[in-house]
Amino acid sequence: MNLFESVAHAAPAGGASGNAGLINILFLGGFVLIFYFLLIRPQSKRRKEHQALVGSLDKGDEVVTSGGIVGQVNKVEDDFLKIQVAPNMELRVQKSAVGATLPKGTLKSLDENK
């Protein structure tokens, strides 16, 4: 008798299930729904909100860029904004770089805390 010998037995023949294809389709559909509700839908919602934010920018708005620069919008161009970050200092940034708008008076309150 060999210690490393293994005996393989064939599985008994079973009837092929007719519902196997239907179950696979249901699993695939479930995965598609999970990806839609957890990944695709929230991302498109954020994109629409950001586009609305960028489209509503106007002179005098106080904004924060994605890089963390805080300033007041002085001029709105096609794809760019001129943001005043300090007295006599303006930066030109892309509209898409704006991360959020701030409530009016936020910059003054930041200057008072110096």
C-alpha positions in Angstrom: 0.0 0.0 0.0 1.3 3.4 -1.1 1.0 6.2 1.5 0.8 8.9 -1.2 -1.8 7.2 -3.3 -5.2 8.9 -3.4 -8.3 7.4 -4.7 -10.5 9.5 -6.9 -14.2 8.6 -7.2 -16.5 10.1 -9.8 -19.4 12.1 -8.6 -22.8 10.5 -9.2 -24.5 11.7 -12.3 -27.1 14.4 -11.4 -29.8 15.9 -13.5 -28.9 19.2 -15.1 -30.8 22.0 -13.4 -32.8 24.2 -15.8 -32.7 27.2 -13.4 -28.9 27.5 -13.4 -28.9 30.0 -16.3 -31.6 32.1 -14.6 -29.8 32.2 -11.3 -26.6 33.4 -13.1 -28.5 36.1 -14.8 -30.0 37.2 -11.5 -26.6 37.4 -9.9 -25.2 39.4 -12.8 -28.2 41.8 -12.6 -27.7 42.1 -8.9 -24.0 43.1 -9.4 -25.0 45.7 -12.0 -27.5 47.2 -9.6 -24.9 47.3 -6.8 -22.4 49.0 -9.0 -25.0 51.5 -10.2 -26.2 52.5 -6.8 -22.9 52.5 -5.0 -20.5 53.9 -7.7 -22.1 55.3 -10.8 -25.1 57.2 -9.4 -23.3 59.1 -6.6 -20.4 60.1 -8.9 -22.7 61.5 -11.5 -24.7 63.4 -8.8 -21.5 65.0 -7.5 -20.5 65.9 -11.1 -23.8 67.6 -11.7 -23.6 69.5 -8.4 -20.0 70.7 -9.3 -21.1 71.8 -12.7 -24.0 73.8 -11.2 -21.5 75.4 -8.7 -19.1 76.3 -11.5 -21.9 77.7 -13.6 -23.3 79.9 -10.8 -20.0 81.6 -10.0 -20.2 85.4 -10.1 -18.1 88.4 -9.2 -17.9 88.9 -5.4 -18.3 85.2 -4.5 -15.9 83.9 -1.9 -14.5 80.5 -3.0 -12.0 77.8 -2.0 -10.1 76.0 -4.7 -9.3 72.3 -4.7 -5.7 73.3 -3.7 -6.9 75.2 -0.6 -6.6 78.7 -1.9 -9.2 81.1 -0.4 -10.2 84.2 -2.2 -12.9 86.5 -3.7 -13.8 86.3 -7.4 -13.0 89.5 -9.2 -13.6 88.5 -12.8 -15.4 85.6 -14.5 -14.0 84.5 -17.9 -15.0 81.6 -20.1 -12.9 78.9 -18.5 -11.0 80.9 -15.9 -11.6 83.1 -12.8 -9.5 85.9 -11.4 -9.4 85.5 -7.6 -8.2 88.1 -5.2 -6.3 86.3 -2.5 -4.6 89.4 -0.9 -4.7 93.2 -1.4 -3.2 93.9 -4.9 -2.7 90.2 -5.6 -4.9 88.2 -8.0 -4.6 84.7 -9.3 -6.0 83.2 -12.4 -7.5 79.7 -11.8 -9.6 77.4 -13.8 -13.3 77.3 -13.0 -13.1 73.5 -12.5 -10.5 74.0 -9.7 -13.1 75.7 -7.5 -14.1 73.2 -4.7 -16.7 75.2 -2.8 -18.2 78.6 -2.2 -18.1 80.2 1.2 -20.7 82.3 2.9 -20.4 86.1 2.5 -18.1 87.6 5.0 -16.0 84.5 5.6 -12.8 86.2 4.3 -13.3 89.2 6.7 -13.7 86.9 9.6 -10.5 85.1 8.6 -8.6 88.4 8.4 -9.9 89.4 11.9 -8.5 86.3 13.5 -4.9 87.1 12.5 
